[in-house]
Amino acid sequence: MKHVRLIRHGESAANAGEASRDHASIPLTMKGVEQAHLVAQSFNHAPALIVTSPFSRAQAAAMSTVAAFPTTPFEIWPIHEFTYLEPARCANTTVAQRRDWVEAYWAKSDPAFTDGAGAESFLDFICRAQSLLDQLAKHPAQDIAVFSHGQFINAVVWLIDRKPLVIDGRAMADWREYEITNHVPNCCGYMLSMHSDDSAWRVSPSAPEEPRMDVVRRVPGRAYQAARDPERLLIEERANALYEAGYPLPDDDSAMYAEQRLLAAREARQSSEVGRANGKTQSGLSAREVCQLLREVIFGRRSMTKVGEASWDETYAGHFVIDIEGWLISIYNDCNELDYWEECMSPDGRNWSFDSGDRYGTDPIALLSTWEHQNLHRMLKAL
């Protein structure tokens, strides 16, 4: 039997009421990232294939599951959200500001209508949803996880549930009512199933189960990391992973040692000829500037070395400090997985830090493409 789990991305900045620069690059909030980690923990076995939308919030939601099952193939399919309003006029607006435009669009009830450049018609949208069902049915993988968007997921389920014979104004109105009635919460969705001798899809609700925090092992001294790491649900998960991998449970917090290595490296840099004598920083770095530095490493335009003796695998769970031609960087190694960028200091003393407010969606690592993320991880492991 084929099983397909449709999962909506975690809470995004737009879901939280923030303005969006464009429809495709909306980041997840801190809550959305935590929801994505819960989804990854809810799988009781590795899927045969992980699929995501090209939109950044869906890809970010999928990354936790991709990291949990690194040998599972990962693909990007055209299962992005319905873009029925012209993107240019929606730039830097909130959901509330677009409400009148939304109501006007649906009042037309014209499946062929296109609002402007970059927008798609309702017919195009439903065609994409049907194409997903066709592609899933033909794919050899029997257990597939699909990270997409609320309206797109409801379009897929509506096609299965209502089986419309024609996509006209009445069908469009019916889908709109269906979408409002069956709103998909963040990181929830549906399970699709199909018997090998049957071409009909069956649908059942699917929602991630929260991990049982009372059965995981607790590492002494984790209070320090708990105070710094907003992904609080992962603290115990990391401890359990260390134990399962055969590492002894420490009496203190190993993350402190990585911080001390970074502090020593920072002090050495500040005392060098390229550092500032008084140790004060100039204007801060932006996440995008730091991300560009990463891309230069990935494409071989800059060299990267580690600071300290421990390798990436030996660090396992903690901060891994590197030097990129005078740039000092601390990256969090989450049980041998590339997690987030903790801090960066440029040769001239400018600084970017995880605690500065640029979290998750604007974390330099989160701005990398999937291919770039995978290659950076490979390069870190080779140091």
TILUMGU-611501 format. One record per residue (C-alpha): residue in one letter; z, y, x negated; residue number from 0; chain. Coordinates in pm, whole numbers, plus 50000, padded with zeros to 5 digits. Layout:
N
REC_residu_pz_py_px_num_chaine
REC_A_Z_Y_X_NUM_A;
...
end
This chain:
383
REC_residu_pz_py_px_num_chaine
REC_M_50000_50000_50000_0_A;
REC_K_49921_50351_49880_1_A;
REC_H_50201_50609_49888_2_A;
REC_V_50152_50983_49841_3_A;
REC_R_50444_51224_49827_4_A;
REC_L_50348_51580_49924_5_A;
REC_I_50596_51830_49778_6_A;
REC_R_50608_52203_49830_7_A;
REC_H_50701_52411_49524_8_A;
REC_G_51053_52551_49481_9_A;
REC_E_51159_52896_49594_10_A;
REC_S_50922_53158_49452_11_A;
REC_A_50972_53527_49389_12_A;
REC_A_50760_53598_49699_13_A;
REC_N_50976_53364_49909_14_A;
REC_A_51276_53565_49790_15_A;
REC_G_51116_53889_49915_16_A;
REC_E_50982_54026_49587_17_A;
REC_A_50642_54192_49548_18_A;
REC_S_50359_53977_49407_19_A;
REC_R_50103_54095_49154_20_A;
REC_D_49859_53832_49275_21_A;
REC_H_49866_53515_49481_22_A;
REC_A_49815_53272_49193_23_A;
REC_S_50075_53383_48938_24_A;
REC_I_50389_53412_49152_25_A;
REC_P_50680_53263_48948_26_A;
REC_L_50967_53048_49066_27_A;
REC_T_51312_53198_49101_28_A;
REC_M_51617_53049_48928_29_A;
REC_K_51693_52867_49253_30_A;
REC_G_51335_52737_49263_31_A;
REC_V_51368_52588_48915_32_A;
REC_E_51692_52416_49012_33_A;
REC_Q_51520_52276_49324_34_A;
REC_A_51237_52144_49107_35_A;
REC_H_51487_51961_48885_36_A;
REC_L_51642_51801_49193_37_A;
REC_V_51298_51676_49296_38_A;
REC_A_51249_51515_48954_39_A;
REC_Q_51588_51342_48988_40_A;
REC_S_51499_51210_49334_41_A;
REC_F_51228_50973_49205_42_A;
REC_N_51365_50619_49166_43_A;
REC_H_51060_50512_48964_44_A;
REC_A_50771_50674_48782_45_A;
REC_P_50473_50773_48998_46_A;
REC_A_50133_50647_48887_47_A;
REC_L_49988_50999_48900_48_A;
REC_I_50125_51354_48924_49_A;
REC_V_49896_51617_49077_50_A;
REC_T_49953_51990_49109_51_A;
REC_S_49787_52302_49239_52_A;
REC_P_49641_52547_48985_53_A;
REC_F_49884_52815_49107_54_A;
REC_S_50169_52877_48862_55_A;
REC_R_50459_52821_49104_56_A;
REC_A_50336_52471_49192_57_A;
REC_Q_50277_52386_48826_58_A;
REC_A_50624_52513_48736_59_A;
REC_A_50775_52296_49011_60_A;
REC_A_50587_51992_48880_61_A;
REC_M_50697_52036_48518_62_A;
REC_S_51041_51880_48569_63_A;
REC_T_50884_51565_48709_64_A;
REC_V_50619_51563_48436_65_A;
REC_A_50896_51587_48176_66_A;
REC_A_51091_51306_48343_67_A;
REC_F_50787_51076_48332_68_A;
REC_P_50591_51181_48021_69_A;
REC_T_50360_50877_48026_70_A;
REC_T_50241_50944_48383_71_A;
REC_P_49894_51106_48402_72_A;
REC_F_49905_51469_48512_73_A;
REC_E_49610_51641_48681_74_A;
REC_I_49532_51978_48843_75_A;
REC_W_49336_51963_49169_76_A;
REC_P_49213_52244_49402_77_A;
REC_I_49511_52212_49637_78_A;
REC_H_49625_52575_49609_79_A;
REC_E_49764_52780_49895_80_A;
REC_F_49549_52930_50169_81_A;
REC_T_49433_53271_50043_82_A;
REC_Y_49310_53429_50365_83_A;
REC_L_49382_53794_50280_84_A;
REC_E_49178_53981_50021_85_A;
REC_P_49378_53948_49695_86_A;
REC_A_49297_54299_49570_87_A;
REC_R_49462_54478_49861_88_A;
REC_C_49762_54244_49850_89_A;
REC_A_49842_54323_49487_90_A;
REC_N_50205_54434_49433_91_A;
REC_T_50301_54388_49799_92_A;
REC_T_50577_54187_49962_93_A;
REC_V_50556_53939_50249_94_A;
REC_A_50705_54202_50479_95_A;
REC_Q_50445_54461_50377_96_A;
REC_R_50162_54216_50453_97_A;
REC_R_50292_54115_50795_98_A;
REC_D_50058_54341_50998_99_A;
REC_W_49755_54219_50799_100_A;
REC_V_49860_53860_50861_101_A;
REC_E_49893_53913_51236_102_A;
REC_A_49556_54088_51251_103_A;
REC_Y_49389_53799_51067_104_A;
REC_W_49523_53534_51302_105_A;
REC_A_49450_53748_51609_106_A;
REC_K_49077_53725_51523_107_A;
REC_S_49092_53345_51558_108_A;
REC_D_48758_53319_51374_109_A;
REC_P_48743_53012_51144_110_A;
REC_A_48438_53148_50957_111_A;
REC_F_48582_53496_50892_112_A;
REC_T_48644_53595_50528_113_A;
REC_D_48872_53894_50470_114_A;
REC_G_48713_54005_50141_115_A;
REC_A_48636_53917_49781_116_A;
REC_G_48849_53628_49660_117_A;
REC_A_48963_53526_50009_118_A;
REC_E_48859_53206_50184_119_A;
REC_S_48787_53130_50546_120_A;
REC_F_48991_52892_50758_121_A;
REC_L_48695_52653_50749_122_A;
REC_D_48702_52655_50369_123_A;
REC_F_49077_52594_50373_124_A;
REC_I_49057_52295_50607_125_A;
REC_C_48766_52158_50406_126_A;
REC_R_48986_52162_50094_127_A;
REC_A_49264_51981_50281_128_A;
REC_Q_49023_51713_50401_129_A;
REC_S_48883_51678_50050_130_A;
REC_L_49234_51601_49923_131_A;
REC_L_49273_51320_50177_132_A;
REC_D_48935_51178_50077_133_A;
REC_Q_49019_51199_49707_134_A;
REC_L_49359_51038_49755_135_A;
REC_A_49208_50752_49955_136_A;
REC_K_48953_50677_49681_137_A;
REC_H_49187_50718_49384_138_A;
REC_P_49297_50390_49223_139_A;
REC_A_49659_50508_49178_140_A;
REC_Q_49886_50364_49447_141_A;
REC_D_50186_50594_49401_142_A;
REC_I_50101_50964_49373_143_A;
REC_A_50319_51277_49363_144_A;
REC_V_50142_51594_49478_145_A;
REC_F_50294_51940_49418_146_A;
REC_S_50133_52198_49645_147_A;
REC_H_50213_52471_49898_148_A;
REC_G_50356_52491_50248_149_A;
REC_Q_50044_52590_50441_150_A;
REC_F_49820_52352_50248_151_A;
REC_I_50060_52062_50305_152_A;
REC_N_50072_52139_50676_153_A;
REC_A_49691_52152_50687_154_A;
REC_V_49677_51800_50542_155_A;
REC_V_49938_51666_50782_156_A;
REC_W_49777_51849_51078_157_A;
REC_L_49446_51675_51005_158_A;
REC_I_49620_51338_51013_159_A;
REC_D_49833_51417_51317_160_A;
REC_R_49587_51607_51540_161_A;
REC_K_49256_51459_51418_162_A;
REC_P_49049_51764_51522_163_A;
REC_L_48685_51688_51602_164_A;
REC_V_48568_52045_51546_165_A;
REC_I_48721_52342_51365_166_A;
REC_D_48679_52625_51613_167_A;
REC_G_48896_52913_51734_168_A;
REC_R_49108_52680_51945_169_A;
REC_A_49171_52446_51653_170_A;
REC_M_49259_52743_51433_171_A;
REC_A_49515_52867_51687_172_A;
REC_D_49654_52515_51720_173_A;
REC_W_49700_52486_51342_174_A;
REC_R_49873_52825_51328_175_A;
REC_E_50121_52715_51594_176_A;
REC_Y_50165_52382_51412_177_A;
REC_E_50236_52560_51082_178_A;
REC_I_50499_52788_51236_179_A;
REC_T_50668_52500_51422_180_A;
REC_N_50665_52263_51126_181_A;
REC_H_50753_52500_50844_182_A;
REC_V_50791_52309_50515_183_A;
REC_P_51106_52413_50321_184_A;
REC_N_51085_52463_49946_185_A;
REC_C_51071_52135_49753_186_A;
REC_C_51044_51932_50072_187_A;
REC_G_50735_51781_50230_188_A;
REC_Y_50595_51454_50362_189_A;
REC_M_50525_51098_50257_190_A;
REC_L_50176_50968_50330_191_A;
REC_S_50106_50597_50334_192_A;
REC_M_49797_50384_50382_193_A;
REC_H_49761_50004_50395_194_A;
REC_S_49490_49854_50179_195_A;
REC_D_49319_49706_50485_196_A;
REC_D_49341_50026_50691_197_A;
REC_S_49173_50365_50646_198_A;
REC_A_49430_50555_50854_199_A;
REC_W_49703_50766_50694_200_A;
REC_R_50059_50754_50825_201_A;
REC_V_50304_51041_50784_202_A;
REC_S_50681_51055_50749_203_A;
REC_P_50912_51339_50637_204_A;
REC_S_51022_51345_50275_205_A;
REC_A_51296_51553_50112_206_A;
REC_P_51458_51530_49769_207_A;
REC_E_51805_51381_49751_208_A;
REC_E_52067_51570_49555_209_A;
REC_P_52194_51383_49248_210_A;
REC_R_52541_51235_49272_211_A;
REC_M_52737_51449_49030_212_A;
REC_D_53045_51228_49059_213_A;
REC_V_52887_50929_48885_214_A;
REC_V_52744_51094_48575_215_A;
REC_R_52934_51118_48248_216_A;
REC_R_53093_51443_48145_217_A;
REC_V_53086_51574_47790_218_A;
REC_P_53400_51754_47665_219_A;
REC_G_53336_52112_47559_220_A;
REC_R_53045_52176_47798_221_A;
REC_A_53211_52490_47934_222_A;
REC_Y_53025_52697_47676_223_A;
REC_Q_52687_52568_47785_224_A;
REC_A_52783_52598_48152_225_A;
REC_A_52845_52967_48104_226_A;
REC_R_52508_53025_47932_227_A;
REC_D_52279_52787_48118_228_A;
REC_P_52203_52879_48481_229_A;
REC_E_52061_52530_48537_230_A;
REC_R_52414_52407_48597_231_A;
REC_L_52303_52086_48765_232_A;
REC_L_52134_51980_48442_233_A;
REC_I_52445_52005_48225_234_A;
REC_E_52582_51671_48342_235_A;
REC_E_52233_51520_48344_236_A;
REC_R_52192_51604_47975_237_A;
REC_A_52530_51450_47900_238_A;
REC_N_52434_51131_48081_239_A;
REC_A_52100_51115_47898_240_A;
REC_L_52278_51144_47564_241_A;
REC_Y_52511_50860_47656_242_A;
REC_E_52231_50635_47784_243_A;
REC_A_52035_50698_47462_244_A;
REC_G_52328_50564_47260_245_A;
REC_Y_52461_50894_47130_246_A;
REC_P_52843_50917_47111_247_A;
REC_L_53010_51165_47340_248_A;
REC_P_53124_51457_47118_249_A;
REC_D_53467_51613_47130_250_A;
REC_D_53312_51958_47110_251_A;
REC_D_52990_52123_47220_252_A;
REC_S_52697_52050_46989_253_A;
REC_A_52511_52347_47133_254_A;
REC_M_52750_52570_46938_255_A;
REC_Y_52613_52443_46607_256_A;
REC_A_52260_52546_46699_257_A;
REC_E_52393_52890_46785_258_A;
REC_Q_52563_52908_46445_259_A;
REC_R_52238_52811_46271_260_A;
REC_L_52055_53085_46458_261_A;
REC_L_52326_53338_46372_262_A;
REC_A_52302_53249_46003_263_A;
REC_A_51926_53277_46009_264_A;
REC_R_51946_53610_46192_265_A;
REC_E_52191_53751_45937_266_A;
REC_A_51966_53638_45651_267_A;
REC_R_51669_53805_45815_268_A;
REC_Q_51856_54130_45870_269_A;
REC_S_51952_54144_45502_270_A;
REC_S_51593_54087_45382_271_A;
REC_E_51338_54355_45300_272_A;
REC_V_51170_54318_45639_273_A;
REC_G_51498_54340_45829_274_A;
REC_R_51687_54644_45936_275_A;
REC_A_51977_54730_45704_276_A;
REC_N_52218_54804_45984_277_A;
REC_G_52126_54503_46196_278_A;
REC_K_52034_54711_46501_279_A;
REC_T_51722_54627_46698_280_A;
REC_Q_51437_54849_46801_281_A;
REC_S_51281_54837_47145_282_A;
REC_G_51283_54486_47289_283_A;
REC_L_51002_54236_47301_284_A;
REC_S_50827_54139_47622_285_A;
REC_A_50792_53777_47734_286_A;
REC_R_50413_53807_47719_287_A;
REC_E_50422_53936_47361_288_A;
REC_V_50634_53641_47259_289_A;
REC_C_50409_53401_47452_290_A;
REC_Q_50108_53535_47260_291_A;
REC_L_50290_53450_46936_292_A;
REC_L_50322_53092_47061_293_A;
REC_R_49953_53076_47143_294_A;
REC_E_49865_53190_46790_295_A;
REC_V_50067_52897_46657_296_A;
REC_I_49906_52652_46899_297_A;
REC_F_49556_52763_46799_298_A;
REC_G_49635_52750_46427_299_A;
REC_R_49635_53123_46356_300_A;
REC_R_50003_53125_46249_301_A;
REC_S_50225_52869_46077_302_A;
REC_M_50558_52740_46207_303_A;
REC_T_50852_52590_46016_304_A;
REC_K_51195_52471_46127_305_A;
REC_V_51520_52638_46023_306_A;
REC_G_51777_52378_45920_307_A;
REC_E_51760_52008_45839_308_A;
REC_A_51761_51843_46182_309_A;
REC_S_51425_51745_46330_310_A;
REC_W_51330_51798_46695_311_A;
REC_D_51417_51436_46781_312_A;
REC_E_51744_51452_46588_313_A;
REC_T_51847_51769_46774_314_A;
REC_Y_51782_51583_47103_315_A;
REC_A_51984_51817_47326_316_A;
REC_G_52051_52167_47196_317_A;
REC_H_51892_52473_47040_318_A;
REC_F_51614_52414_46786_319_A;
REC_V_51553_52710_46553_320_A;
REC_I_51208_52779_46405_321_A;
REC_D_51044_53046_46189_322_A;
REC_I_50693_53171_46264_323_A;
REC_E_50596_53382_45962_324_A;
REC_G_50918_53583_45977_325_A;
REC_W_50977_53558_46353_326_A;
REC_L_51304_53373_46422_327_A;
REC_I_51305_53170_46742_328_A;
REC_S_51554_52945_46922_329_A;
REC_I_51410_52696_47173_330_A;
REC_Y_51618_52470_47394_331_A;
REC_N_51549_52100_47338_332_A;
REC_D_51643_51922_47662_333_A;
REC_C_51675_51553_47568_334_A;
REC_N_51359_51569_47352_335_A;
REC_E_51173_51777_47611_336_A;
REC_L_51055_52136_47557_337_A;
REC_D_51268_52335_47802_338_A;
REC_Y_51305_52711_47762_339_A;
REC_W_51293_52988_47501_340_A;
REC_E_51647_53101_47419_341_A;
REC_E_51590_53391_47179_342_A;
REC_C_51330_53552_46955_343_A;
REC_M_51374_53812_46680_344_A;
REC_S_51071_53980_46521_345_A;
REC_P_51055_54071_46149_346_A;
REC_D_51118_54436_46237_347_A;
REC_G_51436_54353_46429_348_A;
REC_R_51309_54361_46789_349_A;
REC_N_51460_54100_47018_350_A;
REC_W_51386_53893_47330_351_A;
REC_S_51660_53674_47474_352_A;
REC_F_51703_53441_47769_353_A;
REC_D_52011_53638_47873_354_A;
REC_S_51820_53968_47885_355_A;
REC_G_51701_53909_48240_356_A;
REC_D_51357_53760_48171_357_A;
REC_R_51431_53421_48322_358_A;
REC_Y_51214_53130_48430_359_A;
REC_G_50895_53283_48567_360_A;
REC_T_50889_53531_48277_361_A;
REC_D_51021_53292_48012_362_A;
REC_P_50755_53285_47734_363_A;
REC_I_50726_52906_47755_364_A;
REC_A_50676_52923_48132_365_A;
REC_L_50375_53149_48075_366_A;
REC_L_50193_52877_47878_367_A;
REC_S_49929_52660_48040_368_A;
REC_T_49998_52289_48077_369_A;
REC_W_49770_52212_47781_370_A;
REC_E_49940_52475_47564_371_A;
REC_H_50286_52349_47663_372_A;
REC_Q_50196_51990_47568_373_A;
REC_N_50050_52093_47232_374_A;
REC_L_50348_52312_47142_375_A;
REC_H_50580_52021_47223_376_A;
REC_R_50375_51793_46998_377_A;
REC_M_50387_52045_46713_378_A;
REC_L_50764_52090_46741_379_A;
REC_K_50817_51714_46723_380_A;
REC_A_50605_51703_46406_381_A;
REC_L_50815_51960_46215_382_A;
end
